[in-house]
């Protein structure tokens, strides 16, 4: 589905996963360990997703530690 090898840590499209209301559509929900782009191609890839929201599930301690 994507035109280049994504080097963002643990990046995945959750499309195809089953949920109580059906199946998640591809290209709608993504997850990753970090959104730090390692390459310019990754930066342009993230920008091209046209994300509406980013949800950070780290604790306050993890954020403070920079994890």
Secondary structure, DSSP 8 states (H G I E B T S, - for coil): --SS---STT-EE-TT-EETTEE--TTT-EE-S----SSHHHHHHHHHT--S-------HHHHHHT-
